[in-house]
Amino acid sequence: LVVTAVIEKRDFSKPIVRRKVLSASNDGSMATRVKLEGFSEFTYDEPSQHGGTDLGPTPLTGVLSALCACEAVTFNRTAKEMNFDYSGIEFSASFTIDIRGRNGMRGVVPHFQTVRVEAVVSTNSKISDLELVVEETEARCPVYNLVKDAGVKIETLWIKEAE
C-alpha cells in the first residue's frame, strides 16, 4: 500500500498526524527503563523510601519536567513567529498530589492535584509583547493542555527579567 499526500505549507484544514514510538521495560521492580530511538536509555524509578531504588526521577516528576520542556519548545517556536526576542527561560515547577489515590483509595484522583510553574524570561522586549507570546504558547503547548484538560489546577507565572 502506497499513500501519497501533498498539502500546502501551513494548510491546517486537514489533520497532520505524526507518530512517535518508544519502548519501555520493567523487571518487576519500581524502575522502568525507557528507550527512545537516537537517545540514551533512561530510567524512571521511585525513591527508596517508597520502595524504589533511586535510579531516576519518578514518573510524575518526569511529567512535570516534560511540561517545562514543552513550554520552552513551544515558547521558542511562538517567539520566532511573533518576532519576540529573548535569550532564555529558567523554569521552576512543583506539584501536589494526594497519595491516597495512587495507594488505591477510590474517589481520590491519583494524579496531580495542583501544578505551579514559574518561568523567568530574559528579554528586553515589552511586557505586553511577552503576554502575547505566553498566551499563544499556552494555547499551543501539548503537555500544558494535557495537564489542564485532566482537570488539574495549573498556575503559571511568567516573569520578565531584563537581559
CORLINNOR-V926208 format. One record per backbone hydrogen bond with DSSP energy under -1.0 kcal/mol. NH is the residue of the N-H (numbers start at 0). CO is the residue of the C=O. Records with the same first field share a line. If there is no record, write none. Layout:
BEGIN
NH=CO / CO
END
This chain:
BEGIN
10=7
11=9
22=34
24=32
31=43
32=24
33=41
34=22
38=35
41=33
43=31
44=56
49=46
50=47
51=46
53=45
61=57
62=58
63=59
64=60
65=61
66=62
67=63
68=64
69=65
70=66
71=67
72=68
73=69
74=70
75=71
76=72
77=73
78=74
79=75
80=76
81=77
82=79
83=78
86=121
89=119
91=117
93=115
95=113
100=97
102=98
103=100
104=99
107=104
112=95
114=152
115=93
116=154
117=91
118=156
119=89
120=158
121=87
122=160
129=125
130=126
131=127
132=128
133=129
134=130
135=131
136=132
137=133
138=134
139=135
140=136
144=140
145=141
146=142
147=143
148=144
150=147
151=146
152=112
154=114
156=116
158=118
160=120
END
